[in-house]
Amino acid sequence: ENPTVSEASEVYSADGKLIGRYYNEDRTPVEYKDISPILIRTLVDTEDERFYHHHGIDFKGLFSAIKDIFSGHARGASTITQQLAKNMFRVRTKHKTGLLGKIPGVNILIMKAKEWIVATKLEIIFSKEEILTMYLNTVDFGCNSFGIKTASARYFNTTPDRLTYDQAAILVGLLKATSIYNPKNNPKNSLERRNTVLDVVFNHDHMIINGILANASQLDSIKSLPIELARRTNEKSQNEAAPYFREELVEYIDMLCEIGEIRGYDATNKLNLYSDGLKI
């Protein structure tokens, strides 16, 4: 009910300015209200079109995927909730399959079964909005960008609530393969994937009904846009500030964590500067 996710710790000056960050996975969570509806719609339409109608497992999509396998056109059928289960609880690691996992072919069945069970439990405990928020906060967008806030800043120097149609399509397109469709390293592939995502989203009738996209000409104009990435994010420059001070601070904070002098925390539960999201 209270899943833990690695979160970057942040160091602020006395006047409230961010000096630097410490992390194993560069992640800063955001709330649902701080995420653009454009991104939410793009994610659901592309990754899990029946997200609001299933309870963790999309049986219709699963049966379609099985049929495609036998016809020689294999594709994934994981729901957003299943992907969250995989990302958050690492259900596909080898040590979680037990002795039966050593049998070829059986290990993937065990992993998928665990994935389905965890996804079903997540749907029971959390709302759809909470699941979407947790997913976008945990997913890997490549270039050491974990979570939508870090990805928005790193790729476009913006925030999740201000993402545009094309930016949302680029980030959602990355989820299929963070290297192949990375806009920094493979801009051509990223552009093609972005436009594919836009086509999928546009082809859903609700995009017209809700007035999110007015007409086909608007879609064409968005697809004709070049990919514009941030040359240098403020976050990066801030993380280069006062390197010697920040290095010295590591030892001091580690010492406070060791002796339990962090306000509001139990000394028996040692904190980690690189994963526990401390605000310093």
N, C-alpha and C positions, 0 to 999 in steps of 0.2 A: 504493500500500500504506500510505502514511502521509498521509492527507488532512488538510489544514489547515482549521480552522474559526475564524472570528472569535470571540474569547473575552474577556470583561471582565477588566480588571486590578483588583486589590483592594489597598487600603491598610489596614494594621493598626497599632494602637498597640503599645507595648512589652509590655503585658499581654495581647495577643492579641485585642483587640476590633476588629471591623471599623469603620473610620472612613468609608470611602467607596469608590466604584468608578468606573472610567473605561471607556467603551465606545462603539463605533459601533453594535453590536448587543448588547443586554443579554443576555448568555448566560454561564452557568457550567455546564460539563458534569458529569454524574453517571455512576456505574457502574450496570451492570445490577442488581446486588444491592441498590441503593438505590432501585429503582423498584417500586412496588406491583404485585403479580401481577394485581390487579383492573384496573389501568390497561392492562397488557399484553394481557390477555384482551379488554378492551373495544376496544382499538385494532385488534387482529387481526380480531375478529368484525365490526367495522364497516367497516374499510378494506380488508381483504384476507383473507377467510375461508380461502383455500387457501394462505396464506403459508408454512406449514410443509411444503407438498407441492410447490411449484414451485421453479424455479431462476432466479428473477428476472422471468420473464414468465409470466403466467397465461393460457395459450392458450385454456382453456375460457371464462374471463371475457372474453377478447378477442373470441372468436367470438360470444358472447352480446351484447356491446356493438355489434358490427357489425350483427347482426340487428336490434337495437333502433333503430339509426340508420335503417335502411331502413323500419322500421315507424313512424318518427316520434317515437320516444322515446329520444333520445340520452342517453347516460350515460357516465361515465368508466370506464376499465378498467385504470388504472395500479395496479400492485402497490406495496406499501410500499417495496420495493427500488427501483422506478422513481422513486417520489417522492423517495427519498433521493438518487438520481442527479441528479434535477432540482434539488433544493435545494443539494446540496453542490458540484456542478460546473457549475451554471448553463447546462445544455445547451440551454435554450430562448431564450437571448439571440440577437439578430439577427446579431451579428458571428460567431456560430459556425455559420452555415448556408452560408457561402461564396457564390459567384456564383449557384449554382442556387437559393439561398434567396430570390432576388429574383423568382422565378417564382411567381405566386399558386398556392397549394395544395401546391407542392412543398416550401416551407419547413417546414411542419408534419411532412411525411414525413421530412425530414432530421433534425429535432429528435427525433422519436419513435425513429428508427433509432439515433441516438446514445444516447438514453435506454435503449433495449433492450440495446445493446452494453455500456454502462457498468454497467447493472443485472446483466447476466450475469457481468461481471468481478467485481463486488462479491460476488456469491454464491459465486464460486470462492475468493476470498481470505478472506472473513469468515464467521463462523458466524452462524446466525439470531439468536442473542442479541446479538452484536456489531452486526448490522444494525439491530435494534430499538433498541438503545442509541444508535447514531449518529443514527438517524432522530429519536428523541425529543429528542436534544441539539441538533439543527439546525433543527427545524421552527419556523415562526412561529405563535405563538398570539395575535397581535394585541396592541395597546397596548404596542408595543415590547418584547414578551416573547418572546425567542428561547430555545427549549429548555424542557424540562419543569420544571427547577428554578426558573427565573425565573417561569414561568407559575404554578406552584403557590404561590409566595410572593406574587406580585402579586394573584392573584384570590382566594386562600383563606388566605393567611398560614400555609401549611403546607409540608411537604416531600413529594417524590414518593413516598416510601415510606409515607406516612400518608394518601394520598388515599382518599376514600370512594367508594361506588358512584356517587352522584349527581355528585360533583365530577369523577370520571373521565369520566363521560358528557358533562358540560358541556365539558371540555377537548377530548375527541375530537370532539364535535359542532362545535367551533370550526374544525376542520381543513377542513370543507367550505366555509366562508366566514367569515373572521375578523371581518368588519364586520357582516354580516347576523345572525350568530348570537353576537355579542359580548354576554355577560351584563351588562356595564356599560352599554352604549349601547342594546342591544335586548333587554331582559330577557324580554319575551314570546316573541320568536322563539327565544331561547336555551332557554327552558323547554320549548317544543314540540320543539325539536331534541333536547334532553336526553332527553325521554321517548321519542322515536323511537329514539334510540340504545339506551336501556334495553330497549325492546321487541325490537330486533334481537339484543342480547346474550342476553336471557332466552330467546328462542326457540331458541337452540342447546341441544341435548340435554345437552352436557357440563356446562352450568351446573347442571343438576339432579343429574347423576351425581356431580360433584365436590363437591356440597353448597355451592357458592358462593352460590347463591340457593335457599332452601329450598322455596318454593312461590309460587304466584301472588299470594297475599295480601301476601307480603313485597315483591314487585315493586310492587304497588299502593301500599303504604305509602311506598316510595322515590319513586315518581312523584308522590305527593301533597305531597312536601316542597317548600317554597319555596326559591328560590335565595338563598343567604346568602353574600355576598361580604365580603372583609376590608375594613374601613373604612379602615385605615391599616396598612401593613406595616412591620415593623421595618426591612426593607431600605430603604424609602423614607426613614424618619427618619434612618437611619445615613448615607444619601447626602446629607443636608442638614447633617451635622456639619462643623465647621471649614472652611467654604468658602474662606476666604482662604488658609489653610494648604495646602489641596488644590490651589488654583490655582498657588501658588508651587511646589509639588512637581512640577507638570507640566513647568516649565522645567528643573528639576534632573534629573528622570528622562530627559527628552529629551536633555539634555547627556550623561548617562551612556551612553545608547543610541548617541549620535553618536560618542563616542570609544571605545566598546567596553568600558566598565568594568562591565558587568553580569556578575556571577559565573556561570560555566558556559556562556557564549554566545560564539560566534565574532564578533569585531569586524567581519568582512566581511559579516555577515548582520545588518543593522540591525533592531532590534526596534521594534515599534509599541506605544505605551502603550495605545492604544484597541482593539487587536485580538489581542494576543499573550498575554493571560492572566498578566501578571506578578503576583507576590505581593510587596508592598512593606511 
